[in-house]
Protein backbone atom coordinates (compact mmCIF):
# COMPACT_ATOMS: atom_id res chain seq x y z
CA UNK A 1 0.00 0.00 0.00
CA UNK A 2 1.56 3.31 -1.04
CA UNK A 3 1.57 6.44 1.12
CA UNK A 4 -1.31 8.09 -0.77
CA UNK A 5 -3.52 5.01 -0.37
CA UNK A 6 -2.61 4.76 3.29
CA UNK A 7 -3.45 8.44 3.83
CA UNK A 8 -6.80 8.10 2.02
CA UNK A 9 -7.72 5.03 4.07
CA UNK A 10 -6.84 6.63 7.41
CA UNK A 11 -8.60 9.87 6.42
CA UNK A 12 -11.72 7.90 5.48
CA UNK A 13 -11.65 6.10 8.83
CA UNK A 14 -11.25 9.38 10.74
CA UNK A 15 -15.01 9.89 10.56
CA UNK A 16 -17.05 7.98 13.19
CA UNK A 17 -19.93 7.28 10.78
CA UNK A 18 -17.56 5.71 8.26
CA UNK A 19 -15.89 3.65 11.00
CA UNK A 20 -19.34 2.43 12.02
CA UNK A 21 -20.17 1.55 8.41
CA UNK A 22 -16.95 -0.46 8.17
CA UNK A 23 -17.79 -2.23 11.44
CA UNK A 24 -21.25 -3.10 10.16
CA UNK A 25 -19.84 -4.39 6.88
CA UNK A 26 -17.61 -6.87 8.74
CA UNK A 27 -20.81 -8.85 9.32
CA UNK A 28 -21.60 -9.01 5.61
CA UNK A 29 -22.44 -7.07 2.47
CA UNK A 30 -25.32 -4.60 2.63
CA UNK A 31 -27.11 -2.16 0.38
CA UNK A 32 -26.91 1.58 0.93
CA UNK A 33 -30.50 1.50 2.18
CA UNK A 34 -29.69 -1.22 4.70
CA UNK A 35 -26.60 0.68 5.84
CA UNK A 36 -28.55 3.96 6.12
CA UNK A 37 -31.39 2.51 8.24
CA UNK A 38 -29.98 3.20 11.74
CA UNK A 39 -28.77 6.73 10.97
CA UNK A 40 -30.64 9.99 11.26
CA UNK A 41 -29.32 11.19 7.91
CA UNK A 42 -30.42 11.05 4.33
CA UNK A 43 -29.69 8.18 1.99
CA UNK A 44 -27.64 10.65 -0.06
CA UNK A 45 -25.45 11.49 2.97
CA UNK A 46 -24.80 7.80 3.66
CA UNK A 47 -24.00 7.33 -0.05
CA UNK A 48 -21.41 10.09 0.21
CA UNK A 49 -19.80 8.36 3.19
CA UNK A 50 -19.72 5.12 1.20
CA UNK A 51 -18.18 6.97 -1.76
CA UNK A 52 -15.36 8.18 0.50
CA UNK A 53 -14.77 4.62 1.73
CA UNK A 54 -14.85 3.41 -1.87
CA UNK A 55 -12.34 6.00 -3.09
CA UNK A 56 -10.07 4.96 -0.20
CA UNK A 57 -10.27 1.36 -1.43
CA UNK A 58 -11.98 0.11 1.73
CA UNK A 59 -15.23 -0.93 0.07
CA UNK A 60 -16.48 -1.88 -3.36
CA UNK A 61 -19.94 -1.96 -4.87
CA UNK A 62 -21.12 -4.57 -7.30
CA UNK A 63 -24.33 -5.16 -9.18
CA UNK A 64 -26.39 -8.13 -7.98
CA UNK A 65 -29.61 -8.17 -10.02
CA UNK A 66 -31.46 -5.05 -8.81
CA UNK A 67 -29.25 -4.62 -5.74
CA UNK A 68 -25.89 -2.89 -5.44
CA UNK A 69 -24.42 -4.32 -2.24
CA UNK A 70 -21.45 -2.66 -0.59
CA UNK A 71 -18.59 -5.06 0.15
CA UNK A 72 -15.78 -4.50 2.66
CA UNK A 73 -12.29 -5.19 1.30
CA UNK A 74 -10.72 -7.05 4.23
CA UNK A 75 -7.34 -7.10 2.46
CA UNK A 76 -7.05 -3.31 2.74
CA UNK A 77 -7.92 -3.49 6.44
CA UNK A 78 -5.18 -6.10 6.78
CA UNK A 79 -2.68 -3.74 5.17
CA UNK A 80 -3.68 -0.95 7.58
CA UNK A 81 -3.35 -3.35 10.51
CA UNK A 82 0.08 -4.45 9.27
CA UNK A 83 1.22 -0.80 9.08
CA UNK A 84 -0.05 -0.09 12.61
CA UNK A 85 1.49 -3.30 14.02
CA UNK A 86 4.87 -2.56 12.49
CA UNK A 87 4.96 0.87 14.12
CA UNK A 88 3.60 -0.46 17.41
CA UNK A 89 6.36 -3.08 17.54
CA UNK A 90 9.01 -0.44 16.83
CA UNK A 91 7.65 1.82 19.58
CA UNK A 92 7.49 -1.08 22.04
CA UNK A 93 11.10 -2.03 21.24
CA UNK A 94 12.20 1.56 21.82
CA UNK A 95 10.36 1.67 25.16
CA UNK A 96 11.91 -1.67 26.17
CA UNK A 97 15.38 -0.31 25.47
CA UNK A 98 14.59 2.82 27.49
CA UNK A 99 13.22 0.70 30.34
CA UNK A 100 16.41 -1.38 30.35
CA UNK A 101 18.57 1.75 30.52
CA UNK A 102 16.46 3.19 33.33
CA UNK A 103 16.67 -0.03 35.33
CA UNK A 104 20.42 -0.24 34.77
CA UNK A 105 20.94 3.30 36.10
CA UNK A 106 18.48 3.10 39.02
CA UNK A 107 20.46 2.50 42.22
CA UNK A 108 17.40 0.89 43.83
CA UNK A 109 17.12 -1.66 41.04
CA UNK A 110 18.50 -5.11 41.88
CA UNK A 111 20.09 -5.27 38.42
CA UNK A 112 21.85 -1.89 38.66
CA UNK A 113 25.62 -2.00 38.68
GIWOFEN-V499913 format. One record per residue. N is the residue number from 1. RES is the residue in one letter. PHI is phi in degrees with one decimal (none if undefined). Layout:
n=N res=RES phi=PHI
n=N res=RES phi=PHI
//
This chain:
n=1 res=X phi=none
n=2 res=X phi=-79.2
n=3 res=X phi=-60.9
n=4 res=X phi=-64.8
n=5 res=X phi=-64.9
n=6 res=X phi=-62.1
n=7 res=X phi=-63.2
n=8 res=X phi=-63.2
n=9 res=X phi=-65.6
n=10 res=X phi=-65.9
n=11 res=X phi=-63.9
n=12 res=X phi=-63.1
n=13 res=X phi=-80.8
n=14 res=X phi=-69.6
n=15 res=X phi=-88.9
n=16 res=X phi=-62.9
n=17 res=X phi=-65.1
n=18 res=X phi=-67.6
n=19 res=X phi=-62.5
n=20 res=X phi=-65.4
n=21 res=X phi=-59.8
n=22 res=X phi=-60.8
n=23 res=X phi=-58.9
n=24 res=X phi=-67.7
n=25 res=X phi=-75.6
n=26 res=X phi=-66.2
n=27 res=X phi=-76.8
n=28 res=X phi=162.7
n=29 res=X phi=-63.3
n=30 res=X phi=-152.9
n=31 res=X phi=-80.4
n=32 res=X phi=-60.3
n=33 res=X phi=-61.1
n=34 res=X phi=-65.2
n=35 res=X phi=-68.8
n=36 res=X phi=-77.4
n=37 res=X phi=-49.7
n=38 res=X phi=-79.8
n=39 res=X phi=-97.2
n=40 res=X phi=-94.7
n=41 res=X phi=-148.2
n=42 res=X phi=-71.3
n=43 res=X phi=-60.1
n=44 res=X phi=-63.9
n=45 res=X phi=-65.2
n=46 res=X phi=-65.2
n=47 res=X phi=-59.8
n=48 res=X phi=-66.2
n=49 res=X phi=-61.7
n=50 res=X phi=-65.6
n=51 res=X phi=-62.6
n=52 res=X phi=-64.5
n=53 res=X phi=-62.3
n=54 res=X phi=-67.5
n=55 res=X phi=-68.8
n=56 res=X phi=-84.3
n=57 res=X phi=82.1
n=58 res=X phi=-83.1
n=59 res=X phi=-135.5
n=60 res=X phi=-131.8
n=61 res=X phi=-121.9
n=62 res=X phi=-133.0
n=63 res=X phi=-93.4
n=64 res=X phi=-132.5
n=65 res=X phi=57.4
n=66 res=X phi=-88.0
n=67 res=X phi=-93.9
n=68 res=X phi=-129.7
n=69 res=X phi=-67.0
n=70 res=X phi=-94.5
n=71 res=X phi=-121.5
n=72 res=X phi=-79.4
n=73 res=X phi=-90.6
n=74 res=X phi=-63.4
n=75 res=X phi=-62.3
n=76 res=X phi=-66.4
n=77 res=X phi=-60.3
n=78 res=X phi=-62.5
n=79 res=X phi=-66.1
n=80 res=X phi=-65.3
n=81 res=X phi=-62.2
n=82 res=X phi=-60.5
n=83 res=X phi=-61.3
n=84 res=X phi=-62.6
n=85 res=X phi=-61.1
n=86 res=X phi=-61.2
n=87 res=X phi=-73.5
n=88 res=X phi=-63.7
n=89 res=X phi=-62.1
n=90 res=X phi=-64.1
n=91 res=X phi=-66.4
n=92 res=X phi=-64.8
n=93 res=X phi=-64.6
n=94 res=X phi=-62.6
n=95 res=X phi=-65.5
n=96 res=X phi=-64.8
n=97 res=X phi=-64.0
n=98 res=X phi=-63.6
n=99 res=X phi=-60.1
n=100 res=X phi=-63.5
n=101 res=X phi=-64.2
n=102 res=X phi=-63.6
n=103 res=X phi=-67.0
n=104 res=X phi=-70.1
n=105 res=X phi=-98.4
n=106 res=X phi=-83.3
n=107 res=X phi=-63.4
n=108 res=X phi=-82.0
n=109 res=X phi=-76.5
n=110 res=X phi=-66.2
n=111 res=X phi=-95.9
n=112 res=X phi=-68.8
n=113 res=X phi=-109.1
//
